[in-house]
């Protein structure tokens, strides 16, 4: 009866899907650890229920209209190919421009000892005996983020849409401040969970596949399903290792993040790099940093005690959020 109060909204369809047994998600697809798969699905359902009552947010768009992200600046995606390269920069590398402005680096002593050809234009780069080739400009030994700002004008149009070659990148350097490595992992995990549940609950696998750049044919949908299952497993495992927690403890930490995730306002799509970056940093400050910090063990203990409470209705209320709770209980 509580579900019927939701009318014909996407939230109602989501609840119907839950009651039907979560059809369309194969827990065994990433179930080298069956319990981990079950816990990940629980977190995913929590995320979907939370954002299902928040139309107009980026999270909601992921769940219901993932194809809208194809022309947006997607959180956790590197700004461009150059930003991807910067993840490997160390302070002992000096950066140079060839005569036509293409960037390259020199390691070791950071001064040129041999010549080569620019892979972009073929002009002579490098030098001999610490003397630069004609037309080469030394930028100096500078940090990745500073270099990203300096080189902004030399780069092409920034990436829009989802890029699968960015999914293993957690430290993103860019001209704009980006979320921390942990924040990137958490956002990416929740994003992939929403895409998986949206595809299964709403039958939008073709649209999910399109967002993930696989195409929209049946075979592409299968690849999208497998890709999401694999990414959820990998991000989950990486967080568990990084914080030395078991699957139950990680699930609890993620549930805490999900409770507060809507505190960070967002548009259905990010139309600029600064907007995307601002969202990542705000989500980090308002949700991730409150949970995945040096006191995360205390966070776990507090919420383990909460799970033992006799007031189950209060627990469910905090999980669902005030708006959804009011809809299903008529307490608004």
Phi, psi and omega in degrees: 000322179298321180295323181298334179293345182277356179067221181252026182288163174305328178296323177296316179297323178295316179294321177299320178297319178298315181293335179276000175098023176058049180297144177097354175244119180266102182299338182279351180297328176229043187248050167300335174234105186297322180295320178301317180298318180294318180293320178296320178295321178299316178296317179299318178296318178301315179300313183297318179295321182296312185277344179296339178259016182231061178301147181098352179264162176298319180300318180295320178297321177301319184287321190249329182222063185299334182294342179293344182277353183297333180247015182254168173270103189276128176305146180078358176266135180298152183299320180192184182298324181295319178297328178294319180295325186296343182298339181262006183291137173235165188292343182269015177250130176258146183248142183228163170243139174286173181304336178261008174092006178280137186277144171207168184233159176231127182263200180056246182281353178075004177249146186289138177233357177205161181256162178204182178249136177299125181294344181272317186234349177086358179286159182291133176229176182082223181159187180225146176051043177068017177248127183290147173295157183301131177088351180281141179240127178275128177269336179104178178267105184224163183291160181300316184291321178296319179295323179299319179292316183295327185267003186306317184290341182272352185264160177281192181297138181293154178301137164238159182082180181275141179233113183293336180284359177261355192290343178262005181261121182246331174261106184254122177260137184203168176294338177250147179300134180243169179296157177294170180301319179293317179299316179301316179297316183294313179300316182296321179297312180295322178298313181293325177297316180294321178296319180295313182291322177299316179298319182284315186284324185254000180066035184254032183301324180298319180288323176297315180299321178296316178299321182279005176068032175262339188108187183232021176274166183302318180295326178292323178298320178297321178293323179295318178300312181296321180298312181296317179300318180294318181291321178299315179299315184292316180294320178299310182298320181295318178295320180298318180290315184300323183256003178053051179239156175275177186295323179295319180292319179295318178302319180297315178299319180292322176300322179295317178299316183298323179305321185257007189295333183278358174294336180269108182293150178205155174270166178302331177211151180264122187260006177207159177297315179300323180294317177298313181298319180298321178296314181301314182293319179295318179296323177298311185289325188265340183233306187288312184296337179284344186242307182268065177235195183294343180257024185298333178295323178292323177299317179299314182298317181299317185278338171293321176296321181297325180294341180271000183297150178275344181271079184295327182296323179292323178295313180296324180297317180291329179288314184283332185093155187297319185294311180292322178300318180294323181295319186271349182241359181059039180258006182289000000 
